[in-house]
Amino acid sequence: MENQDKETTERRLKEIKQSFRLMMNGVAAQSMREKGVQYHVNWGASLPMLKEKAKEIGQDYHLAIALWKENVRECKLLATMVMPPQEMLPEVVDIWMEQTTSQEVAEMAAFNLYRHQSFAADKAYCWIASDKTLYQICGFHVLARLFADGREPNERGIHEFIDQAQVALNGESVAVKKAAMAAVLRFADLGLVYERVAKSAMRAVGVDIF
C-alpha cells in the first residue's frame, strides 16, 4: 500500500510539473531573474494560476513534501498551498524555513500555510528575533496575519514584538522594514491600547505611523 501511495504521489508530481508549461510566462521569469530571484527552474506562472491549480489538487501532505523537494519556483509555491497546516510538524516547518531561499516563497509560506498552524505565534516570535533576513520577513508576515485575524498577543508577546519591530525599523533591509511596518499597523488595529503602544514605540525610533 505504501509503494502504491508513493507511486501515486510521483505520478501526480510529474503531471503537475508538466502542467507548468501551460502557465509559462517567460517575461515574468526573466524579470525575476533580473531582480536576483534565482530558482533552478522558473516558469513565471502567476499566483492566481497556481491558486487555481492548488484548488484542483486539494490538500495533500505527501504531495506537498514532494513538491517542496523540487528546486522549481512553482513547486515550492504550490507546496505552501496544498500542505494541510495541522498535519505539518514544527520540525518540518524548521526544515522548510532552512531551505527557503527567496522572499516570495517566505511571504507565500507565511500567508498560505504558517499562519494557520497552532504554533504559528511561537515560530513567528523566534523568526523575528533571528539574524536571517528571510526568517524575519516570514515572522513579521505571520504576525501581521495573526493580528489581522484578531489574535491578541500576551504581555510577553507584546514586548517581544515591539522590541524586534524597533530593531527591524532601524535595520538595513528594506524588505524586513516593510514586513515589520505591516505587522505594526495590524497590531495597532487590535484596539486603542495596542494603537497607543504602537505609536509610542514607533515614535521612539523616529517613525510616525498615523
C-alpha positions, -999 to 999 in steps of 0.1 A, spaced: 0 0 0 29 23 9 45 17 -25 12 24 -42 9 57 -24 44 67 -33 38 58 -70 6 79 -69 24 109 -54 52 106 -80 27 104 -109 8 134 -96 41 153 -92 51 146 -127 17 157 -141 18 189 -121 53 197 -133 42 191 -169 12 214 -164 35 244 -156 44 245 -193 8 258 -200 13 285 -173 47 297 -186 54 334 -187 89 340 -200 87 377 -195 78 373 -158 105 347 -153 131 369 -169 121 399 -148 125 378 -116 160 367 -128 169 403 -134 159 412 -99 181 385 -85 154 359 -78 171 326 -86 155 292 -90 168 261 -108 136 263 -128 112 292 -130 82 291 -154 70 325 -144 35 313 -136 12 338 -119 -1 334 -84 -37 332 -94 -29 304 -118 -11 285 -90 -40 291 -66 -64 276 -92 -41 246 -95 -39 242 -57 -78 242 -56 -78 215 -82 -52 194 -63 -67 198 -28 -47 194 4 -22 165 4 7 162 29 28 137 9 24 156 -24 33 189 -6 65 173 7 74 160 -28 67 194 -44 88 212 -18 118 190 -26 118 202 -62 140 233 -68 113 248 -90 96 281 -81 61 268 -89 66 236 -70 78 255 -39 48 279 -40 23 251 -47 37 231 -17 27 260 6 -8 260 -8 -15 222 -6 2 213 27 -25 207 54 -14 232 81 -23 210 111 -5 179 97 28 197 94 50 191 124 71 220 139 103 202 129 92 201 93 85 238 94 120 243 106 134 223 77 113 243 52 125 276 67 161 265 64 155 256 28 137 289 19 159 309 -4 136 336 -18 114 364 -3 85 353 -25 85 318 -10 89 332 25 59 355 21 37 329 5 45 303 31 36 328 58 3 337 42 -8 303 28 5 280 55 23 290 86 -3 315 99 -28 287 100 -8 265 124 -15 261 161 21 270 169 23 299 144 29 327 170 57 308 188 75 302 155 70 338 144 85 353 176 116 331 171 119 341 135 117 379 140 145 376 166 167 358 140 196 374 123 184 359 90 165 383 67 141 357 53 133 344 87 125 380 99 103 387 68 84 354 73 79 360 110 66 395 107 42 385 79 29 356 101 23 380 130 7 406 107 -19 379 96 -25 367 131 -31 403 143 -54 409 113 -73 378 124 -78 393 158 -52 372 176 -41 393 206 -6 387 219 1 382 257 22 407 276 54 389 268 45 387 232 38 424 231 72 432 244 90 408 221 71 421 191 77 458 198 114 452 206 120 433 174 99 457 153 120 486 166 152 467 157 139 459 122 129 495 115 164 507 125 180 480 103 193 479 68 169 456 50 140 474 32 120 442 29 123 435 66 113 471 74 82 467 51 72 434 68 77 449 103 57 480 95 28 459 81 28 439 113 29 471 134 -1 485 116 -21 453 121 -10 453 158 -23 489 161 -57 478 146 -62 453 175 -76 482 197 -69 515 213 -44 502 239 -24 485 211 -26 516 190 -11 537 218 17 512 224 25 511 187 25 549 183 48 553 213 72 525 202 74 539 166 80 575 178 109 562 198 126 551 165 115 582 146 86 567 128 51 583 127 25 557 118 -6 580 118 
